[in-house]
Protein backbone atom coordinates (compact mmCIF):
# COMPACT_ATOMS: atom_id res chain seq x y z
CA UNK A 1 0.00 0.00 0.00
CA UNK A 2 2.90 2.39 0.71
CA UNK A 3 4.07 1.96 -2.86
CA UNK A 4 0.59 2.82 -4.17
CA UNK A 5 0.38 5.86 -1.88
CA UNK A 6 3.86 6.96 -3.01
CA UNK A 7 3.04 6.57 -6.71
CA UNK A 8 -0.36 8.27 -6.47
CA UNK A 9 1.02 11.11 -4.32
CA UNK A 10 3.94 11.64 -6.70
CA UNK A 11 1.72 11.66 -9.78
CA UNK A 12 -0.74 14.08 -8.16
CA UNK A 13 2.13 16.33 -7.07
CA UNK A 14 3.67 16.40 -10.56
CA UNK A 15 0.28 16.87 -12.21
CA UNK A 16 -0.50 19.78 -9.90
CA UNK A 17 2.88 21.39 -10.63
CA UNK A 18 2.24 21.08 -14.36
CA UNK A 19 -1.26 22.54 -14.10
CA UNK A 20 -0.13 25.37 -11.83
CA UNK A 21 3.16 26.37 -13.46
CA UNK A 22 3.04 24.77 -16.91
CA UNK A 23 -0.50 25.69 -17.85
CA UNK A 24 -0.84 28.71 -15.57
CA UNK A 25 -4.10 27.46 -14.09
CA UNK A 26 -4.46 28.49 -10.47
CA UNK A 27 -6.86 26.90 -8.03
CA UNK A 28 -6.23 28.81 -4.77
CA UNK A 29 -7.17 26.19 -2.16
CA UNK A 30 -5.46 23.37 -4.05
CA UNK A 31 -2.41 25.53 -4.78
CA UNK A 32 -2.12 26.36 -1.09
CA UNK A 33 -2.64 22.98 0.55
CA UNK A 34 -2.30 20.03 -1.83
CA UNK A 35 1.51 20.07 -1.92
CA UNK A 36 1.92 19.97 1.88
CA UNK A 37 -0.52 17.05 2.10
CA UNK A 38 1.33 15.14 -0.63
CA UNK A 39 4.81 16.04 0.61
CA UNK A 40 4.56 13.95 3.76
CA UNK A 41 3.69 10.56 2.24
CA UNK A 42 6.36 11.11 -0.42
CA UNK A 43 9.08 12.16 2.03
CA UNK A 44 8.19 9.65 4.74
CA UNK A 45 8.05 6.74 2.29
CA UNK A 46 11.43 7.80 0.86
CA UNK A 47 12.82 7.91 4.40
CA UNK A 48 11.27 4.49 5.07
CA UNK A 49 12.83 3.08 1.92
CA UNK A 50 16.26 4.49 2.78
CA UNK A 51 16.11 3.04 6.29
CA UNK A 52 14.93 -0.43 5.30
CA UNK A 53 17.07 -0.86 2.16
CA UNK A 54 20.34 0.82 3.10
CA UNK A 55 20.37 0.58 6.89
CA UNK A 56 18.56 -2.71 7.43
CA UNK A 57 16.21 -1.03 9.92
CA UNK A 58 12.49 -1.48 10.42
CA UNK A 59 10.10 1.09 8.94
CA UNK A 60 9.59 4.41 10.70
CA UNK A 61 8.07 4.16 14.14
CA UNK A 62 5.11 6.36 15.03
CA UNK A 63 7.43 8.61 17.06
CA UNK A 64 9.88 8.95 14.19
CA UNK A 65 7.00 9.75 11.85
CA UNK A 66 5.59 12.46 14.13
CA UNK A 67 9.07 13.86 14.78
CA UNK A 68 9.74 14.01 11.05
CA UNK A 69 6.47 15.86 10.42
CA UNK A 70 7.35 18.37 13.13
CA UNK A 71 10.86 18.90 11.72
CA UNK A 72 9.57 19.33 8.16
CA UNK A 73 6.88 21.72 9.42
CA UNK A 74 9.49 23.83 11.21
CA UNK A 75 11.74 23.90 8.15
CA UNK A 76 9.00 24.69 5.62
CA UNK A 77 6.84 27.00 7.73
CA UNK A 78 9.33 28.80 9.95
CA UNK A 79 12.92 28.55 8.72
CA UNK A 80 12.33 28.99 4.95
CA UNK A 81 10.00 32.01 5.45
CA UNK A 82 12.59 33.55 7.79
CA UNK A 83 15.30 33.14 5.15
CA UNK A 84 13.35 34.22 2.06
CA UNK A 85 10.34 36.34 1.25
CA UNK A 86 9.49 33.79 -1.47
CA UNK A 87 8.12 31.53 1.30
CA UNK A 88 5.15 32.17 3.55
CA UNK A 89 4.54 30.42 6.83
CA UNK A 90 0.99 29.13 7.25
CA UNK A 91 -0.38 27.30 10.27
CA UNK A 92 -2.90 25.47 8.06
CA UNK A 93 0.03 23.97 6.13
CA UNK A 94 1.15 22.31 9.35
CA UNK A 95 -2.26 20.64 9.62
CA UNK A 96 -1.87 19.59 5.97
CA UNK A 97 1.51 17.99 6.78
CA UNK A 98 -0.17 16.00 9.53
CA UNK A 99 -2.96 14.89 7.16
CA UNK A 100 -0.28 13.67 4.75
CA UNK A 101 1.44 11.95 7.66
CA UNK A 102 -1.83 10.15 8.39
CA UNK A 103 -1.90 8.89 4.79
CA UNK A 104 1.56 7.45 5.31
CA UNK A 105 0.58 5.99 8.70
CA UNK A 106 -2.54 4.28 7.31
CA UNK A 107 -0.56 2.86 4.39
CA UNK A 108 2.09 1.58 6.78
CA UNK A 109 -0.55 -0.03 9.04
CA UNK A 110 -2.19 -1.65 6.02
CA UNK A 111 1.17 -3.10 4.89
CA UNK A 112 1.91 -4.48 8.35
CA UNK A 113 -1.44 -6.28 8.53
CA UNK A 114 -1.11 -7.74 5.02
Phi, psi and omega in degrees: 000324179299323179296316179298316179297320179297312182296313181296316179298317180295317179296315178298319179299311181295320178298316178297318179299318179296315180296315184289309186262325181284315182262347179072023178266125183244126177240097194311310182294315180295316179300326183280323192237347181293314182300315177298324178296315184284335182299319185294311177299321180296308183293317181292322178291322175297319177296317177303312181299315180298319182290319184281324183277312188264341182242359179053045179248160175290167177302167180306137173281168178299319178297318177295322179296310181296317177300319179295318179297318179296315180297313179298321178299315179298316181296308186285330187252351180234307184290307180303313178297330178288332183270335185212139176286351177288346181247146178233127176284140183214120181299329180292330175300323180297318175298321179296321176299320179291325175298315176298322176298323176296321176301314177299313182301313180297320178295319179296315179297321178298316180296322181290330180278339183281000000 
